[in-house]
Amino acid sequence: VQLQASGGGLVQAGGSLRLSCAASGRTFSTYGMGWFRRAPGKEREFTAAISWIGGRTNYADSVKGRFTISRDNAKNLVYLQMNTLKPEDTAVYYCAADSERKVVIPTAPAEYEYWGQGTLVTVSS
């Protein structure tokens, strides 16, 4: 599967952005999907994920209550709605896909086989 992330940009603190990740292939509905981010000078970190079935979600504590992950299987899209953005949310955001139909939503980068190219989100103070 190929992934293409988009929707990044420059936004003021307190603002909102919606990231999109378009996936190729006919089996998108069987993939668990995740969003990760890498801030300048930091390691890549888990942000949010959604299960391949049942629409279960998981969030990093740092974004819980502000970010929402969702998916549209008919359009092969996964979204990350980001509200109340903070300067510390500044990062390159990556979408990722896991094909193994795990019961537990994976949060480690190594559990995802496919990655998009990343989209930059910059939050100004």
ZILIN-V301789 format. One record per backbone hydrogen bond with DSSP energy under -0.5 kcal/mol. CO is the residue of the C=O (numbers start at 1). NH is the residue of the N-H. Records with the same first field share a line. If there is no record, write none. Layout:
CO = NH + NH
This chain:
2 = 24
4 = 22
6 = 20
9 = 122
11 = 124
12 = 15
14 = 84
15 = 85
17 = 82
19 = 80
20 = 6
21 = 78
22 = 4
27 = 30
28 = 31
32 = 98
33 = 50
34 = 96
35 = 47 + 48
36 = 94
37 = 45
38 = 92
39 = 42
43 = 39
45 = 37
47 = 60
48 = 35
49 = 58
50 = 33
53 = 56
56 = 51
58 = 49
60 = 63 + 64
63 = 66 + 67
66 = 83
68 = 81
70 = 79
72 = 75 + 76 + 77
76 = 23
77 = 72
78 = 21
79 = 70
80 = 19 + 82
81 = 68 + 83
82 = 17
85 = 14
86 = 89
87 = 90
91 = 93 + 121
92 = 38
93 = 119
94 = 36
95 = 116
96 = 34
97 = 113 + 114
98 = 32
108 = 111
109 = 112
114 = 97
119 = 93
120 = 9
121 = 91
122 = 11 + 124
124 = 13
